[in-house]
Amino acid sequence: MVDQKVKLFDYTAYSLPAEGSAGLTGSWRAKRPIIIEVKCTKCNLCWLYCPEGTIIRKKGEVPQIDLTYCKGCGVCANECPSKAIVMEDETKWLNK
Amino acid sequence: MVEQVEVLTGNAAAAYGVKLSRAQVIAAYPITPQTTLVERIAEFIAKGELKAEYIKVESEHSALAACIGASLGGARAFTATSAQGLLLMQEMLFWAGYGRTPVVMAVVTRAIAPPWNMWSEHTDALAQRDTGWIQIFCHNNQEVLDTIIQAYKISEDKRVMLPVMVCFDGFEISHTAENVLVPEQSDVDSFLPPYNNDLIDVEKPKLLWNGVYPEDAFKFRFIFYEAAQRSLSVVEEVHYDFYSRFGRRYGAIEIYGECEPKVFLVAMGSVASSAKAAVDVLNREGYPVGLIRIRLFRPFPTFELQRAVEGAEALVILDRSLSFTRGILSTEVAGALYNAKWRPKIFEYIVGLGGAVVSHKSLVEAVKHLLARVDEKPKGVVWLKSEG
């Protein structure tokens, strides 16, 4: 809902799909997902399950999480078959 | 131009209006007294006389939701309902109104329960006056047919893009047969061009009516308000265009009987028909009485009304609706005249609630009674009883 993303049509309101169309949702996060690279099998299930599309996958590499938009819901950690994602308290990064 | 004379009930006249407007999607749920209207449309479709999709829905809420979707997708949509059905629709009424969706709906007015009652009262339609719909009240079957056709033209005008309710009284109009002139399809086609709406494009997906922050919401309300204001002159334009093609003149208000009388009756719908008969009798006997029939209730024709009442000593408002302690039409008329240069006295009468008969005889008596006391201060709301 960033202002420029809401198109003021001549008579009614709509928004177009765009990255961050709901604002910087990363600030909502209470828990931060951390990928333990040695455990990751690069199966990309986390990428598939992320409801917000904030996991970036690259061929042959460990996926990355876009913390600008990740809301910290924990779905990826719950679904990871090799328990390679852990949710850590966001307060750890508060003063860093 | 050739017109066919048919004997039609108000509901059948509305169905003919829908057919001549070439509506493409009809979604409706039956409720007395609207039922025979949508039955007639179903018959037109079954016989192949109207090429439209008839969606059978599980409720009035869904009926209007289907019409909104159809209209956004570029199809001309129609629905009809009454009383309880209209109330069940209410959430969708706002989506259509503030969403700027051109849908036309016939509201066959009926009293809202309790007590359970199927006869006419305007409270159901008038209770929806703030939902962002244009509201037109008809007083005979010819007007019903003509208004449905006009409603599409008003509604789909790019300066307006607002839904329209065509309201007429249950039974007194909906189930009463009259001679109705049915225009030729080709004449209606040249008056009413096909509808299109390019808002939805499957190649470019979008989220319609998304969440917005207060500043944007305020902006959209203002855009709506401007369209609502513009609609008043578009209605006038469409009335004139219709008159020049079909020869039947309609206005936001209609003045009947004496033009500069001492007292004006003010009424809507079939009550206005009784009032016309009463004015005829009173004028014949030499009483200085006229009638102002409010045809357009939303947007309310404030300026026209202010001009029409100039010189009149009093208004007798015949209200077939009730908002707690006062009639809804009375509130509206009083509000419209507050800032006027000429402010006649307002005598408020509640008539015909729940389908109670409003005979022209009772109106004649009431007006004669009032004329003798027109110099006195109005004493509040009067309930006018009519004997059959």
Interface residues (C-beta under 8 A of the other chain):
Chain A: M1 D3 V6 L8 F9 D10 Y11 T12 A13 Y14 S15 L16 P17
Chain B: G99 R100 M161 L199 K204 P205 K206 L207 L208 W209 N210 G211 V212 Y213 E215 D216 K219 F220 I223 A227
